[in-house]
Amino acid sequence: MKKKKVKPRIPEGEAILDDLDFTMEDYSKTARKMLKGEYNRFIKFVVNDLGVNDNSKVLEIGPGPGWIGIWMAKTNISLKIIGLEISEDMIRVANKNKESEGVQDRVSFVLGNGKDMKQFSDNSFDVVISNGNLHHWEDSIQVFNEIYRVLKKDGIFCVSDGRRDLDWRGKLIFHIFKYFGPKFMRIGWKTSIMAGYTPKEVKEMLDKSNLRDKWQLTPSFMDFSIHNKLNNKK
Ligand SMILES: C[S@@+](CC[C@H](N)C(=O)[O-])C[C@H]1O[C@@H](n2cnc3c(N)ncnc32)[C@H](O)[C@@H]1O
């Protein structure tokens, strides 16, 4: 069978900042709608399928406007969420969002970079999650190493992101979104797909990290999720 040719990756910067055309408040408003779809699926997968215990301490890397963590806290009243975000503009809007949803006592956002989480000690989180981020990370292997370091010995992780090698179904959805999605999101989605990885590339990076032998990868036609529960990390 003829092998599908995938276009070379075009990296994107890390932080998403206020722009001339749109602010992080605009971004947040559109992103909130994903609580009905993509975000809801992500939360259910982590909480129900991977099995998050009550009273867990959850770290979210790159929470953006914060909706995933905020909703996890709102629907699971014993969880404590910390979002580590590289963009001060995103933190501003995430802080407004957690207050408007009334979860400010259990959700906090801190400035930082996933590749060097020096503010967190080893074995300090039950769960580490990240959605729509991997394609932004300048040093993904180092972020995987940091995820491993801060997770407790039976900790759970879930990192999901869009894939660059979309199949015909992914391309169809992308073209529909091109006409109907909000303008700034259309541009952002295109650059994020071009900066995305293929499942094969992600497996290669994971095997070079401290998460080697510990990950599972579940691909779908538009994205993939890397996840697992650590089994008695040494
Ligand atoms: C596309 S947004 C996704 C936001 C959110 N997770 C979601 O699913 O809607 C990516 C976010 O990750 C942040 N980010 C990118 N690189 C990061 C890094 N190395 N450490 C922490 N945050 C990062 C960006 O500033 C941005 O807010």
The ligand as a Tripos MOL2 file, in Angstrom:
@<TRIPOS>MOLECULE
LIG
   27    29     1     0     0
SMALL
NO_CHARGES

@<TRIPOS>ATOM
      1 C1         -4.1110   25.9540   22.4920 C.3       1 LIG1
      2 S1         -4.0910   26.4950   24.1560 S.3       1 LIG1
      3 C2         -5.0080   25.2210   24.9420 C.3       1 LIG1
      4 C3         -5.6220   25.6830   26.2160 C.3       1 LIG1
      5 C4         -6.4690   24.6490   26.9610 C.3       1 LIG1
      6 N1         -5.6510   23.5730   27.4910 N.3       1 LIG1
      7 C5         -7.5490   24.0860   26.0990 C.2       1 LIG1
      8 O1         -7.5870   22.8580   25.8800 O.co2     1 LIG1
      9 O2         -8.3750   24.8770   25.6330 O.co2     1 LIG1
     10 C6         -2.4230   26.1750   24.7000 C.3       1 LIG1
     11 C7         -2.0860   26.8610   26.0080 C.3       1 LIG1
     12 O3         -0.8430   26.3580   26.5140 O.3       1 LIG1
     13 C8         -0.0230   27.4290   26.9460 C.3       1 LIG1
     14 N2          1.3630   26.9350   26.8610 N.ar      1 LIG1
     15 C9          2.0950   26.7160   25.7510 C.ar      1 LIG1
     16 N3          3.2910   26.2150   26.0440 N.ar      1 LIG1
     17 C10         3.3360   26.0830   27.3940 C.ar      1 LIG1
     18 C11         4.3380   25.6240   28.3010 C.ar      1 LIG1
     19 N4          5.5120   25.1770   27.8560 N.pl3     1 LIG1
     20 N5          4.0570   25.6330   29.6280 N.ar      1 LIG1
     21 C12         2.8610   26.0930   30.0730 C.ar      1 LIG1
     22 N6          1.8840   26.5580   29.2550 N.ar      1 LIG1
     23 C13         2.1140   26.5450   27.9280 C.ar      1 LIG1
     24 C14        -0.3960   28.5610   26.0020 C.3       1 LIG1
     25 O4         -0.0800   29.8430   26.4990 O.3       1 LIG1
     26 C15        -1.9050   28.3530   25.8790 C.3       1 LIG1
     27 O5         -2.6100   28.9800   26.9000 O.3       1 LIG1
@<TRIPOS>BOND
     1     1     2 1
     2     2     3 1
     3     2    10 1
     4     3     4 1
     5     4     5 1
     6     5     6 1
     7     5     7 1
     8     7     8 2
     9     7     9 1
    10    10    11 1
    11    11    12 1
    12    11    26 1
    13    12    13 1
    14    13    14 1
    15    13    24 1
    16    14    15 ar
    17    14    23 ar
    18    15    16 ar
    19    16    17 ar
    20    17    18 ar
    21    17    23 ar
    22    18    19 1
    23    18    20 ar
    24    20    21 ar
    25    21    22 ar
    26    22    23 ar
    27    24    25 1
    28    24    26 1
    29    26    27 1
@<TRIPOS>SUBSTRUCTURE
     1 LIG1         1 GROUP 0 **** ****
